[in-house]
Amino acid sequence: MKRRAILKSMGVASLGVVTPAFANKESLVPTHTIKEQSLSTEILIVGGGTAGTIAAIQAGRTGAKTTLIESGSQLGGTTTTGGVAFPGIFHAWGKQIIGGIGWELVMDCVTLNGDKLPNFSKIPDRHWKHQVTINASLYTLLAEEKCLDAGVKIRYYESPTQIEFQNGKWIVETIGKGTKTTITCNQIIDCTGNALIASMAGYDVLKEEDTQPGSLIFRLGGYDYNSLDLNKIPKEHQRVLRQNMLENSERESREHTYVPYSYVYVKGADSTTSESHTHANNMGRKTLLNVVRTLKTLPGCEDLKIVDLKTETAVRETYRIDGLYKINQTDYTSGKVFDDAVSHSFYPVDLHRDGKSIYQEFLKPGVVASIPLRSLIPKGSQNFLVAGRCVSSDRLANSALRVQASCMGMGQAAAVAAVLASRQGISPQEVDFNEIKELLEKHGAIVPSKS
């Protein structure tokens, strides 16, 4: 048989085998459809960031039917998407002051990644030395696993469009990729960070005229810091180069695992709307690109490259609720323990002003702040809580309360209050505080005490 005939026969044979398996499955479908549906849940948590993830796990572990809405593609918020992968602070003055589910998740990350913890019994000369560096990618995986194991229904790529309180229940309409959903729930926890749901529900929110800068976090490689001639490099660029390239020997001399990183400030970064958040990301990326182009002109940095860049600009402040109690700066720095305190907070007042200066006020030895349940409840609300950065507080107190460990503690406390309120058919502010404390402690949380 000639070569052409052989090839022809092979082609025919192949078509005879392959064509039915593929061509018969092709069909015409509508290019875009919206699936409209309704569902009910006991606890609805909006926002799967620092506070929302912990709130969802806690609510699910109590057996409550729990739904978590997240507009992005992963859990963790500031820790993962924002890249602030050193959540703190869980310890103060030689003892642990925040525990529970947040600490469990952090410890699982540390253990699975083979990292080292700081020596918490030793009081550091700098507060950040008790930060715990974690693998953000691993945190994402573990957070999702814990939510699913707790029975939480996660709905990614979904955002609320309308909210209404009817007959003792909340009705929330959401829109997502190809979905339009009406969710009926007993209790809502707003963990959006910017009090979006509280505002949509008609509750008052507060915001400063100016906004603290955000940070776009990244890592660089391709150069050896110790070989650079710093006399030829402007001082304003030395910080970026230094933070990224700690030598292995120097890393090992530290008491705990440290991952080098750097950041550029993004003036007025605001995540309130899609437009403002887009602008913050645009400005952060533009600034970083200019930094990289400049650094590559410096001697010894010709081969410099970006090795990691976080998905979003991390935002420090937006809106806060006007709650049943507003935590003020004096409350925070004096370590006031409230009668309804549900969690601790330990971090200096940390106000980033213009991207060039930071106002800091450190807590005095032995002082640890507390967070009252009342500050998680908007004035005039029913069956509603918030957790995280939008806690009712003045600006200076909020600049300390916004850190991850504090937000994790708030998330767990809010979930416990919401679950108990749901079971009893009342609002969170009506729940017996002793019941809240008992359930929190059962799940490993550390509840502040005046004694």
Protein Blocks (a to p, Z undefined) as FASTA:
>chain_A
ZZklmmmmmmmmmmmmmmmmmmmmgccddfbdcdddddddfbdcehjafklmmmmmmmmm
nopacddddfblbehijmmmnopacccdfbeehiafbgcjllmmmmmmmmmnopacddfk
bccfbfklmpccddfklmmmmmmmmmmmnopacdehiacfbdcdeehiacdddddehiac
ddddfbdcdfehnommmmmnopacdddfbdcddddddddehiafklpcfklpcfklmmmm
mmmmccfklmmmpmbdcddddddddehiafkbmmlmmmmmmmmmmmmmmmmmmmmmpghi
lmgccfbdcfbdcdfbdcddddfbdcdfklmmnopacfklcbdcdddddddfkopaccdd
dddehiacdddfklmpcehiahiacedjklccdfklmmmmmpmklmmmmmmmmmmmmmmm
mmnopafklpcfklmmmmmmmnopacddfZZ
